[in-house]
Amino acid sequence: MSEKSGWNRMQPVTEPGAIVHQMALNETHHPPLPAVLDAVRDTAGQAHRTLDALGFGLSAALGAHHAVPPADVMVGPGSGALLQLLFTTFTGADTHTVHAWPSWEAYPMMAENAGSSVVRVPLTDERHDLDAMAAAVTDRTALVVVCNPNNPTGTVVDRGTLRPFLDRLPAHVKVVVDEAYLDFTDDGRTDDGIDLYREDERVCVVRTFSKSYGLLSLRVGYLVAHPSLLAPMRGHQLFLRVSAVAQAAAVAALGEAERITAQCRETAAERDRLHGVLTAQGWTSADSQANFVWLPLEKGVEELTQRCADHGVMVCGKPGEGVRVTVAEREANDAFAALAADFRAEFGGVA
C-alpha cells in the first residue's frame, strides 16, 4: 500500500524484555472470559470432526441475540472477509463505492480487489458529511459504506440522521453499515444499523467479534441483511468459513453479553479520560465513541509514532493525516499521554 493510504506501524526500539504497550490494532486488553476459554478447549478436543462447517449454529445464536431470522445472518472469518465479499458480489469495473475519508483504509483495497473504484468524501469536522456523500452518488454507485463509529476518528453519525440519508439514495444503491466498534458507543448517540435493516432491504450491517468480544485472533464476524442481498453473496462465498473453535467461542461470548457490555463501558470511561488528558494538553481531538482516540496531524506523524515505538508504546500513524491510539490499560494510556505531552512541548503547533 502507498504511504498516503497505509498505516505506519513503527517497530519498537527497546531493550530486550522491555514492556511493549500494544495500542495499534484496536485490540481489547480484556482477555477472553472463562466461559469462552472453556468453549474453545471443549471444541478443540473435537478438532478431528467436521462439526458445524457452515456455521448454522452460530447464525441461529446471532438471530436469537438480535431478534432477526437466522437466514438473514451470514457468518465469516472476520468482518473484513465479509466486507470483501460484499465488494466482490456487488461492484465491478463499471461501478464505484462512496465512503467517507479518512475511514478504514481497507475499503479502497477491497474495491481494487473487486476491480472497481471508490469515491472518497472528505470528513467535515472529523465526521461523516452525509450531504456530500449523497451528492457523490451517481448511476455508477453500487455501494455506500458508512463506518459507524468511524475508523480512525471514532466519531459517529448523529442519531436520527441515517434514515433521512437513506431516503435520499436511489433504489439501486446498497448501503453497508460497518459497526465494528458500535459496542463502545454511549447509549443514544447514534442509530443501530439493525433497526435500519428492518426498515430498508438495501441495508447490510457488518459486525465483528474481534473488538468488544476479544476474539481477534479467532477471526469471526457476521453480517445481517435481507435475502435479496444475501442470495447473490452466497454464490461467491468460500467453502472455508469460520472454524468450529471460533464458532464455539462466539456463541459462548454471546452468552456473556452483560459482562462484555460492562467491559465496553469500562473502556469507554478510560477513553473519555484519555481524551480529556490529551485535549487539556492542547491537542485537537474529536469526541470518540470507539475504543480509540484520534489525533489529526498534517505533519509530525512519523516522528510521534516512532517516538512512541522507541518507548515501547505501539500506535498507528497515518502520514499526513493523524495518529490513532487504541485505549488499553491505564498504564499504557498514561505512558502515551506523557509521550504526547513531551512531543507537543518540543514540536509546538503540530496539532
N, C-alpha and C positions, 0 to 999 in steps of 0.2 A: 504494500500500500504506500501511497505517497506520504511525504512528511506532512503535507497540509491536511490530509484526511485521516491520518492514522494517529493512534495514541503513542506517546513516547514514554515507555516504561524503563527508566534507568535502572541499571544494576547497582546494588549497594556496594560501596567501598568501605567495608567494616572489618574489624578484627575477627579472626576465627572465633566462633562461638558467641558473637555479639547477637543481641536480640534484634530481629527484624520485624517491625510492625507492618503487617500486610493491610494496607489501606487502598489498594489499587484496583482490585477486581470486583468491588461491590459485594464481597463475601460477608456473611454474618459471622460475628465472633462467637455466637452461641453454638455449641456442639449439638449434634443430633440428640433428641430426647431418648430416654431409656427405652420407651416403647418402640421407637423407630429402630434402635440398635437390636432389640430382640427380634423384630420382624426381619431384619437383614440377616441375622445369624440363622434363624429358623429356615428362611428361604434358601440361603446359601447351601444348607445341608441337602437341598434337593436340586442342586445345580445340574445333575445328570438327567433331569426330566425336562420335558418341553414346557409344562405348566401352561400358563395363560399367554401364549405367544402374541396374541393380537390385542391384549390389554382390555378385554371386555369387563373384567372385574374392576379395574381402576376407572374405566369410563362410567360404570354403574355407580361407583362410590362418588365420583365427581358430580354425576347427575343428581344424586340424592343430596349432596352437600349444597349445590346451587339451585335445587328445585327446578331442574331442566331435564328433558328427556335424555337418557343415556345415548340415544342415537345422534343427538346434537353435540356430542363431545368427541373430539379426536385427541388421542394422546400421542406423544412423540418424544424423541430423545433430546429434550430441551426445547424451549420456546424458539430458539434460533432456527432449529431444523424445521419447525412448523412454519415460521415466517418465510424461510426459503421455499418451502412447498407452496405457499401462497403466491410468491413471485413466479415460481415455475409454472403454476397452473393458470394464472390469470394475466400474466404480462408476456410480452414478446417484442419482436423487432419494431413493430409499428405503434407501440404503446409507451407510456411513461407512468411513473408513480409520483404523486405530490406528497412531500413531507416537510416538516419544519427543519431549520438548521441554525445552530448545531443541534443535532439529535444523535441517536445511536449510529455510529459510523458504519455499522454493518449494512444498513439499508441500501446505500449505493452499490456495495459489493454484491449483495443479493440480486439487485436489479441487473447488474452486469453479468452475473452468472446465468440469469434467465434470458440474456440477450436483449434487455430493454434498458431504459434510462430513467433518470429521476429529475424532478424539478424541485430544487431546494428553495424553500420560502424562509427568508430570514426571520428570526425571532424578533419580537418587539418587547423591550424591557425584559429580556430573557424568557419570554413567554410565547406560546403559540399565537400567531396572528391569524385567527380564523377567517377574517375578512379577506386577507391577502391569499390565504390558501384556497378559499372558494373561488376567488378571481383567477387563480392559476389553473383551475380545472378546465380542460378542453375536451373535444370529442375523442382525443387520443389518450385521455387519462383512464387508466384501468383501475388503479388503486389509489386511495388516500390513506396515509398512515398517520395516526395520532398517537404519539408516545406520551402516556399519561399515568404517572408523573414522567416528565421528560428527562431522558438521559442525554447530556450530563448536567443540566441546570437544576433538576429536581423540582421544577415548577409544575403546577397543574393547571388544567383548563378549568375555569371557574364553573361552579355548579350551575346547571341550568342553561349553559351556552352550547353544549354539543347537540342537543335536539334541534334548535334553530339552524345550526350549521348543517346538519344532515338534510334538513328541508331545502337548503339552497343547492344541494348537489344533484346532478342529473341522475336518472334512474340507472344508467349503465355503470356507474361508478360504485365499486365495492369499498367499504370503509373498514380498515383494520385498526382496532384499538389495542395497543400494546400496553398491558398493565402489569409489567414485571414487578413494579415497585408499589402497587396500589395498597398493599397491606400496611405500609408505613405512613399512609396519609391520615391526617386528622379527620375525624368524623365531620361530614357535612361540607368538606372543602371542594369536592368535585363529584361528577356523576359516576355511577357504577356502569361499566360497559355492558354487563349482562342485562341490566334494565333496558338499555338501548337495543340490545339484540332481541329482546322480547317484543319490541315495538317495530323493528325495521329488519327485513330479511337481508338487507345489504351489509349488515354489521357483523363482523367477525371479531371476537375477543380472544386475545392471546395472553396466557399467563404461564407462570413457571413455579416449580418447587425449588429453584436454585437460590432464591434470595431469602425471603422471610422464613421458609421452611428448612433452610440449611442443607439442602441435598444437592449442592452444586456439582460435585464430582460424580454423582449417580446419573445425572442427565435425564431429567424427566420434566416435561412441560405438557401443556394442553391448550386446545382452543375450543371455543363454543361458538357454533354457527348453525344456521338452518340447513336442511338437506339440500337446498338449491345451491349452496356453496360447497358443502362437504362432498356431494356426489362426484363432481369432476376432480376434486382433490384426491379422492381415494384411488383414482386411476393412476395417479403419479406417485403414490405413497410407496416407499420401500418396504420390503417384507421385514427387514431387520428394524425393529422399532424400539420399544422400551424393555430393558432387561427385567426378568422376574424379580430380582432383588430390588431394583429401583421401584417397580410397581408396589411391592410389599411395603417398602419404606414410605412411599407416598400415601398409601391407604392408611398406614399407621399414623402418619403425620396429620392427616385429616381428622383422625380421632382425637388429636391433641390440640384442637383448634383454639381452645381457651388459653392454653399455655403459650401457644405460638403468638396469639394476639397480645398477651402480656409482654412477651419479649419484644414485639414490634413497638409497643408503647414505650418500653424502656429505651429502645434505640432512638425513637423519635424524640424523647426527652433529652437524651445526650446529644442528638443532632442539633436541637434548638440551643442547648448550652454552648456547644462549639461554635455555632453560627453567631451567637451573641458575643463570644470572646473575640472572634475574628472581626466582626463589624466594629467592636469597640476599639480594635487596633487601627481602624481606618479603612479596612478592606471593603470593597463593594461586593455584595453577595445577595442574590435574590433569596426569598423565603423558600427554602427547600421543603418538599413534602416526601422525599425519598429517604434512603439510608446513606446519603452522601451530601456534601456541600460543594458548591461550585464557585470558584474564584475566577471571574473573567479577566484575562490578561492578554493584551496585544503583544507585549514583549516581556521577556524575562521568564517565560515558561520553562525553557530548558534549564536555566540556572537554578530556579526554585526546585524543580523536580530532581536535579542532580544533587543539590544540597541536601534535600530530604533523604535521598538514597545513601549519601555518604554518612548519614547519621542513623541509618537503619530504619528509615520510615519510607515505605513504598506508596507513592501516589501516582495518579495518571495525569500526564500533561498532554495537552493538545496544542502544538506550536501555533502561535498567533491567535489563539482563542481562549485558553484558560487551563486551569488545573482542577481536577475533580478529586475530592478527598472523601473516601468512604469512612463512615462512622464506625469506630472499633471500640476497644476497651478504653476507659477513661485515660489510662496511662498513655496509650498511643495517641489519643486526641490531644492531650496536653503536650506531648512531645512535638506534634505537628504545629500546634499553636505557638509554641516557643520558637520554632524554626521560622514560622511565618512572620512573627514579630521582628526577629533579627533581620530577616531578609527585607522586610519593608523599611526598617530603620536604615539599612545600608543602601537600598535602592528605592528611596522615597519617590512617590509619584508613579510607580509602575501599575498600580491598581486603578 
